[in-house]
Each structure stands twice: as C-alpha cells, then as structure tokens.
Amino acid sequence: MQRILFTSIALTLAVAIAAPAHAGNPDRSGSAGAGQLLILPWALSSGVAGANTALVTGVESSFSNVAGLAFVNRTELAVCNQQYLVGTDIQLNSFGFVQAVGGGHLGVSVTSMTFGDIEITTEDLPEGGIGAYRPTFSNIGLSYAKAFSNSIYGGLTVRMISESISNVRANGVAFDAGIRYLAGDDGRLKFGISLRNVGAPMRYAGDGLTLTATPQGASEGLTIMQRSERFELPSLVNIGFGYEMMRRESMSLTGMAQFTSNSFTRDQFSGGMELSFRDRFIVRAGYLYEDGIGDAEVTRTAITGPSAGFTVKLPTSDDGHIGLHYAYRTTNPFDGIHSIGLNISM
C-alpha cells in the first residue's frame, strides 16, 4: 500500500509540473541564465543522449537523477573531461564521489567550465593588445539518496553555482530532486522522474559594472554602480523509463526513452539503447529530438541529435571495477562533443 501511494503521488506531481511547461511559453525562450546547468558533463550519459533518467547510477546520477546514487555498493569515484563544441576551446572537467553512509548514500560532484583566453578590449582599444581574461563557470553539488524499499529510491541535491570573469561574478543555489521506481519482480522495467535547477534568481555584480565619469561643472569624478537584471535558473523536469529487453549470462540489451520539459527552451524527447557483453564491454547509442532540430534556420541548439559511446570495465578485488567511458555527440556548427571519463567502484 505504501509503495502504491508513493508512486501515485510522484506521478501526480510529475504530471502537474510538466503539463504547463509542455504547453510552452515561446516568449520565455532564451531568457534564463546559468546555461551550464543544462550541459551534460558525463561520458556514460552522453552516449545515450542523456535519456537514462530511469537507469543512471553512481556519480553521474548527481546530474540526471540523484536517486541513482542509492545503487552504489560502497564507494565510487569518477572524473570526466569534455571537449565541448570542438573548435571553441570550451572544456568541462568534472569530479565526483559517492559513499555509503548509514542507511543512505552521500555524494559530492564538481563541474568546472573554462573558455580559454579571451582578448581584453575597450572602447579605446577595440583590437585588444592589453592582455586576456579567462571566464570560469562552476557548480558544486552535495547529494543524498536512499532506498525506501526494494523498488523505490529517492534523493536530493543542493547545488552551489558560480559564474565569473575578472571583475564580475554571479552566485546562486539550486535544488534537484529525483525518484526511481523498479516495476515487476525481476526489476526489468524502470521509471525515473527528476526535477532540476529549482532556485532563486541570480544577478551579476562587481567592479566591472561600475562607471566613472565627471559630471558637467563638477571638479571631481563620480563612480556609479550599475545593477544588472536578475535572471532565472533553467529549471526542467525529466520523465523517463527503461526496459531490459534481453538478459542473458553473456549479454544484455536495454532500451530507454525520456521526455524533458524545459521552462525556458523547447521540450525534448530522447531515446537510447545499451548493449552489454558480460558487463565488461558496453556499447550505447542515443538520439535527442526537439522541434526544429534538423532545420538550421529555426533550431535553437547546436546539437543535431545522434550520440554514441562505449565503456570498458576491468574487474578489481571485492566486486569492484575500473571503468573507462567515451562518448561523442554530433553538432552543427563546430566539430562535435567528445567526452572521456574514468570511474572506480570499490
């Protein structure tokens, strides 16, 4: 009875949140900030176009669906480097760990986004020549997840957000929540719901927003502080499911699908397949769709849809493993997104 009640409440909340967002509000498109929170920084999830809300486990769960942290046996460490939109010098570096604590799992994840050196220009020196600056975006998440029963798992993340250049900075806090549900006695059918990037608006501030001028008739200059407009966080809801279509001793095949309801951009549908050979070598592929994604005139994303990747696992003692992950996503323009990651499960 408790299990049915919990699931019913979760599904009702998901539909209530997603319905108005799915109706859409084109006037709000592009008006949110902190876009770093929408970039998938992990290799394994990138291989299936992020369609694994109902299946993701371990450190990567802190991004897609925090409830997946509850599936870690004891301890997991993970790192990932992503060459984002190759040709732009944008990189994402991520690190995280999960540790079983008492009756639950505690996780920490850190993602840093760099843009390379950008030439400093002014009104008097529009061609630069006076140095460079390096913008830095980062976010740090503290997560907790636990199993409420053999089939229901849930979790919560608190995420600190920072975006800065040398003289302007914005800071904020966002919250993520997620649940996972395993249906049937064999657990082959899985459902996942996650609510992400919910928080108060952010605002830029710093010396870069000051203006020094001498009013007419004044003997001394005045410094004026300009206030930037506040911007919302890019909140969204993921609703996904996965099904293990084939389960044998030497091979398994899993399919997955997901709907993403974005508050400040177009809604998205994604799907993927994952083929595992003895849980040692895994290949995966996925596709992301949103309205206009194939039309260069109207699309609002550089991602063109397809993605693929693989994992190689090396077993260690005490039922642990070392996993190497790689993923590629196609884009237009630029030369795609390459992700390579490593995780150690103990």
Buried (B, 14 or more C-beta within 10 A) or exposed (E): EEEEEBBEEBBEBBEEBBEEBEEBEEEEBEEBBBBBBBBBBBBBBBBBBBBBBBBBBBBBBBBBBBBBBBBBBEBBBBBBBBBBBBEBEBBBBBBBBBBBEEEBBBBBBBBBBBBEEEEBEEEEEEEEEEEEEEBBBBBBBBBBBBBBEEBBBBBBBBBBBBBBBBEBBBEBBBBBBBBBBBBEEEEBBBBBBBBBBBBEEBBBBBEBBEEEEEEEEEEEEEEEEEEBEEBBBBBBBBBBBBBBEEEEEEEBBBBBBBBBBBBBBBBBBBBBBBBBEEEEEBBBBBBBBBBEBEEEEEBEBBBBBBBBBBBEBEEEEEEBBBBBBBBBBBBBEBEBBBBBBBBBBB
